[in-house]
């Protein structure tokens, strides 16, 4: 048995132990989906970052650094601005409001102020969550297949299945508490890996100056943050699109529930400092690994394999095994949270609130566990069909969720005249604008990132329709 496999087995054993330790919290909906709303700041901070970044960070973002060079650092700027805005604008208010209204899910928060006629807000939220989460989890299953194939030489489809078994398993057993504490383990590993790999790549290249010289010989645009692309894409549109990747931090539900799960307001104040510091290490490390990796290994067929390539070529087997765990950590820390998010949409929002079941909390939490498995299996079936570009696939899901819920959530928390119609139209408009732009217009407008029109339409409808309908009511 290889050293890499032994390291992987030890890591998976730790996750299983955490799941078993957490299982006593899973007998109620609040316990299974929010760990009883009593997590400390360091767990909330690492869980927020690990959940938000996923396999996109280590494979997609490092691959982007490899493909476009230093322009990818604009993504770092956008991510830092986005996570900062989420902590300062959303976190404390949604925690307070969620506690006041006894909310467990993001749809709970969205409908708390209103008589949700015909359960339309909740129903639309459930549909958006299920569609986008299925796409998002599928992308992570693709990432797990690529990772295990790159590190262990495993068949792609086998890698997808093996990775999914462990992710679905510990989420099923331990619920949100297991997910959050495993996120801490995974987040620390990701942080260490994103310090070690870019540092080793720069050292192997002969220093940052040599990296720049090498890239300049390949293509001068790789070392120019303001370079025009070969396709003629205006540089300002490219920069705006990279920076706007941080916008959805304001609304993606899998992050908003992290804020709701904190013990209290004091924990949130401390968590945001930790979170932003770690996010800088995450994103800058991933881009730097890709940029330096381009100098060492030009001409890779798949740019998104640069992190595994660096890990396998620059480190001894035992460290390479640990870096395999780092990549899997990034994937698992997002998939588990997405599975819980989709499960809560089915059990809490649909079965308990829309259908109106009177079954006990323990029965509902058991149903939630089963739904977690079902959604995970669906994503595996999609994931093994064919590899896709992780970066693009994740961004589409990320922007769809953010555009649907970001403007509406800001309105709920800040606009006193917000109305039922404003929230519903903002959710639908933001989501539809994001999807339509992606599928119909993006290629004709220099690949302008779909979250930009999604948020513009979402805010315009949330506030415009609320203003019109509140005037009418008065």
C-alpha positions, 0 to 999 in steps of 0.5 A: 500500500502506497504512502499516499493511500495510507495518508488518505485512509488516516484523513478519512478516518478522522472525518468518520470520527468527527461524524460519529462524535456529532451524531447526537446533535442530529435528532432535531431539524435545528440540530441537523441543519444548524448545529443548534445555533451555538458554534464558536467563532473559529468554527464559523470562520473556517466553515464559511471559507472552506464551504465558499471555496470548494474544488474550484479554489484548488483546481479551478482558480489555480487553473485560471492562474495557469491560463491567464497569468497575473490577471487572475489576481483580480479574482483575489481582489473580488473574493476579499471584497465579497467576503468582507461585504458579506461579513459586515453587511449581512452576517450580524443582521441575519444572525439576529433576525434568524434568532428572532424569527426562529429561522432554520433556512434562508427561505425561513428568513425571506418569508418571516416578514410576510404572509407568503401567499400560496408559499410562492417565495418559499417554493421559488427559493426551493426550486432555485436551490435544488437546481443550482445545488445539483449543478454545484455538487455535480461540479464537485463530484467532477473535481473529486474524479479529476483529483483521484485520477491525477494523484492515484491514477484511478479511473475518473468514474471510480474517483467520482464514486469513491469520493462521494461515498465518504462525503455523503456518508459523514454528512448523513451521520453527523449533520451540520455539526460534523460538517462544520468541524470537518470544515475546520480540519479541511480549512486548515489543511487547505491553508497549509497546502496553499502556502506550501505549494506556491512557495515550492513552485516559486523556489523550483522556478528560481524565484519570482523574478525567474517566474516572470521572465519565463512567462514573459517569454511565453506571452507578455500578457501573462505578467500584465494585470491590464493586458488585452486578451487575444480575443480582443476582450476589453480589459475593463470588462475582464477585470470587472468580471473577475472582481464580480466573482465576489458579489455572490458572497452576499447571497449564496445560502450555504454561506448565509446559514453559517452566520445563522449558526454562530453562538452569538454576535460576539462570535461573529465579530471575531469570526470575520477577522479570521475569515478574511485573513484566511481567505487572502491566503486561500485565493492568493495561494491558489492563483500564485500556484497556477502562475508559477506552475505555468513557468515550470510546466507549460503546455498542460492539456488541462490547466485545472490539473496544475495543482496535482501536477505540482504536488506530485512533482515537487514533493516526496510521496508522503507530502504529495499524499497530504496534498491530495487530502488538501484537494479533497478537503476543498471539495468535501467542505463544499459538497457536504454543506450543499447536500445539507442545503438541498436537504433542508429545502426539501424537508424543512421548506417543502415537507414541513412548511409548504405541505404542512406535515405534523411529523416529529422533529426526529422523524423529519431529521431522519427524512433529511438524512435520506434526502441527503443521500438521494441528492448526492447519488443524483449528483454522482450520476451526472458527474460520471457522465463526462468531465466538465470545466470546473471553473465555469460550471461552479461559477454558473451555480455560484452566480445563480444562487447569489443573484437570486438571494443576494439582492432580496436578502439585503432588502429584507435586512435593510429596507423597511418598506420591503414587500412580499412582491418585491422579494419574489420578483427580485429572486426570480428576476435576479436568477433568470437574468443570471441564467439568461445572460449566461446562456444567451448573451454572455458570449456576445458581450465579451464574457461579462460575468453573469452575476453583474446583470443578475445583481443589477436586475435583482436589486432593481426589482427588489427595491422597485417593486417594493416601492411600487407595492408599498405605495399602493398599500398605503 
